[in-house]
Amino acid sequence: MSVTGQPGAGAPIRKASIDLASTGAARGTDPLHSVPSDQATQIAAARIVGLYKDQPGALLPILHAIQHELGCIPPETVQVVADALNRSRAEVHGVITFYPHFRSKPAGRHVVEICRAEACQSRGGEQLADHARKQLGCDFHETSADGAVTLEPVYCLGLCAQSPSVMIDGQPHARVTTEKFNRLMQGVQS
């Protein structure tokens, strides 16, 4: 599919006129306007596909680049990727849903990942997860009502000897109690 929405092999790929991530809206900073238009996402996806489609194993780099620029992998970009790589929508969707860090909706302004592996579970991880769900008002794979925090499970942060552990915006934290979690969240939300 070309950027104009018309099917056709070899259709020109034009560069997007704006970097969607630079607006902040695609990253979830404005929860009411966080998803760019279908046409803008398809243009951005077509541009990104053009950059990577000829390299071996292009699917994962393309998906990472789309998510990096748009803040997620919107469903309307799946067909653009599938067409360019001569794959079915189901194959592309299967990869997106297989890897837990790919998302089809923008994350909140902050991402909190709670370790769900056995070592953390044995040292209070389940109680911590229950507390986080209650504190944030959302379950795993969801975003708080104010759009501030997305809660995600993660299966091992490599801090098993210092469990339970969480990662907040890419920063790991060890030996997290419910009290420590509250302090960490106050720092994030202030």
C-alpha positions as CSV (number, residue, x, y, z in Angstrom):
1,M,0.0,0.0,0.0
2,S,1.3,3.4,-0.8
3,V,1.1,6.3,1.5
4,T,-1.9,7.6,-0.4
5,G,-3.8,4.4,0.6
6,Q,-3.8,3.0,-2.9
7,P,-2.4,-0.5,-3.5
8,G,0.5,-0.8,-5.9
9,A,3.9,-2.3,-6.0
10,G,6.7,0.2,-6.0
11,A,4.6,3.1,-4.9
12,P,6.8,6.0,-3.7
13,I,7.3,6.3,0.0
14,R,7.4,9.9,1.1
15,K,8.8,11.1,4.4
16,A,6.4,12.2,7.1
17,S,6.2,15.9,7.3
18,I,6.5,15.8,11.1
19,D,8.2,13.6,13.7
20,L,5.2,12.4,15.6
21,A,7.2,11.6,18.7
22,S,8.5,15.2,18.9
23,T,4.9,16.5,19.4
24,G,4.6,14.6,22.7
25,A,1.1,13.5,21.9
26,A,2.2,10.2,20.6
27,R,4.0,9.4,23.8
28,G,0.9,9.8,26.0
29,T,1.6,13.2,27.4
30,D,-1.9,14.3,26.4
31,P,-4.2,11.4,27.2
32,L,-7.1,12.9,25.3
33,H,-5.1,13.4,22.1
34,S,-2.5,10.7,22.3
35,V,-3.1,8.7,19.1
36,P,-2.1,10.4,15.8
37,S,-4.4,10.1,12.9
38,D,-4.6,6.9,10.8
39,Q,-3.1,8.6,7.8
40,A,-0.2,10.1,9.8
41,T,0.6,6.7,11.3
42,Q,0.5,5.0,8.0
43,I,2.8,7.6,6.5
44,A,5.2,7.2,9.4
45,A,5.1,3.4,9.1
46,A,5.7,3.5,5.4
47,R,8.7,5.8,5.9
48,I,10.1,3.5,8.6
49,V,9.5,0.4,6.5
50,G,11.4,2.0,3.7
51,L,14.4,2.4,5.9
52,Y,14.6,-1.2,7.1
53,K,12.7,-3.5,4.7
54,D,15.8,-4.6,2.7
55,Q,17.8,-5.8,5.7
56,P,17.7,-9.4,6.8
57,G,15.2,-10.0,9.7
58,A,13.6,-6.5,9.2
59,L,10.4,-7.2,11.0
60,L,11.6,-6.6,14.6
61,P,13.7,-3.4,13.8
62,I,10.7,-2.0,11.9
63,L,8.3,-2.7,14.9
64,H,10.8,-1.2,17.3
65,A,11.2,1.9,15.2
66,I,7.5,2.4,14.8
67,Q,6.9,2.0,18.5
68,H,9.8,4.4,19.2
69,E,8.4,7.1,16.9
70,L,4.7,6.7,17.6
71,G,4.8,5.5,21.2
72,C,3.0,2.3,20.2
73,I,2.3,0.1,17.2
74,P,-1.2,1.2,16.1
75,P,-3.3,-1.5,14.4
76,E,-3.5,0.5,11.2
77,T,0.3,0.2,10.7
78,V,0.2,-3.6,10.7
79,Q,-1.1,-3.9,7.1
80,V,1.6,-1.4,5.9
81,V,4.3,-3.6,7.5
82,A,2.8,-6.8,6.3
83,D,2.5,-5.6,2.7
84,A,6.1,-4.3,2.6
85,L,7.6,-7.6,4.0
86,N,5.3,-9.9,2.0
87,R,3.8,-11.3,5.2
88,S,0.2,-11.7,6.4
89,R,-1.4,-9.4,8.9
90,A,-1.6,-12.4,11.2
91,E,2.1,-13.0,11.1
92,V,2.9,-9.4,12.0
93,H,0.2,-9.3,14.7
94,G,1.5,-12.5,16.1
95,V,5.0,-11.0,16.6
96,I,3.5,-7.9,18.2
97,T,1.5,-9.9,20.6
98,F,4.2,-12.4,21.4
99,Y,6.7,-9.8,22.7
100,P,5.4,-8.1,25.8
101,H,7.2,-4.8,25.2
102,F,5.3,-4.1,22.0
103,R,2.0,-2.2,22.6
104,S,-0.9,-1.3,20.4
105,K,-1.9,1.7,22.5
106,P,0.3,4.5,23.9
107,A,1.7,4.0,27.4
108,G,1.2,6.5,30.1
109,R,3.8,9.1,30.8
110,H,5.5,6.6,33.1
111,V,5.8,2.9,32.8
112,V,6.0,0.8,36.0
113,E,7.1,-2.8,35.5
114,I,6.7,-5.3,38.4
115,C,8.7,-8.5,38.4
116,R,6.5,-11.5,38.3
117,A,9.2,-14.2,38.4
118,E,9.5,-16.9,41.1
119,A,12.2,-15.2,43.2
120,C,10.3,-12.0,43.5
121,Q,7.0,-14.0,44.1
122,S,8.7,-15.8,47.0
123,R,9.7,-12.6,48.7
124,G,6.5,-10.6,48.6
125,G,6.1,-9.8,44.9
126,E,2.4,-10.8,44.8
127,Q,1.6,-8.5,47.7
128,L,3.5,-5.7,46.0
129,A,1.6,-6.3,42.7
130,D,-1.7,-6.2,44.6
131,H,-0.7,-3.0,46.3
132,A,0.4,-1.4,43.0
133,R,-2.8,-2.3,41.3
134,K,-4.8,-0.7,44.1
135,Q,-2.6,2.3,44.4
136,L,-2.6,3.1,40.7
137,G,-6.2,2.1,40.1
138,C,-5.4,-0.2,37.1
139,D,-4.4,-3.8,36.4
140,F,-1.4,-5.0,34.4
141,H,-1.4,-3.9,30.7
142,E,-3.5,-0.9,31.6
143,T,-2.9,2.8,32.2
144,S,-4.2,4.8,35.2
145,A,-7.3,6.9,34.6
146,D,-5.2,10.1,34.5
147,G,-2.9,8.7,31.9
148,A,0.1,9.1,34.2
149,V,1.2,5.4,34.7
150,T,1.1,2.2,32.7
151,L,1.5,-0.9,34.8
152,E,3.2,-3.9,33.2
153,P,4.4,-7.3,34.4
154,V,8.0,-8.3,33.6
155,Y,9.5,-11.7,34.0
156,C,12.9,-11.2,35.7
157,L,14.8,-8.0,36.1
158,G,18.0,-9.9,37.2
159,L,17.7,-8.7,40.8
160,C,16.6,-12.0,42.2
161,A,18.9,-11.7,45.3
162,Q,17.3,-8.3,46.0
163,S,13.7,-9.1,45.4
164,P,11.0,-8.0,45.0
165,S,12.0,-5.6,42.2
166,V,10.4,-3.1,39.9
167,M,11.5,-0.9,37.0
168,I,10.2,2.6,36.7
169,D,10.9,4.3,33.4
170,G,13.8,2.0,32.7
171,Q,15.3,2.4,36.2
172,P,15.5,-0.7,38.3
173,H,14.7,-0.7,42.0
174,A,15.4,-3.6,44.4
175,R,13.9,-4.7,47.7
176,V,10.7,-2.8,47.1
177,T,8.2,-2.9,49.9
178,T,4.8,-1.3,49.7
179,E,6.1,1.7,51.5
180,K,9.1,2.0,49.2
181,F,6.7,1.7,46.2
182,N,4.6,4.6,47.5
183,R,7.8,6.7,47.9
184,L,8.9,5.9,44.4
185,M,5.5,6.7,43.0
186,Q,5.4,10.1,44.8
187,G,8.7,10.9,43.1
188,V,7.3,9.9,39.7
189,Q,4.0,11.7,40.0
190,S,5.4,15.0,41.5
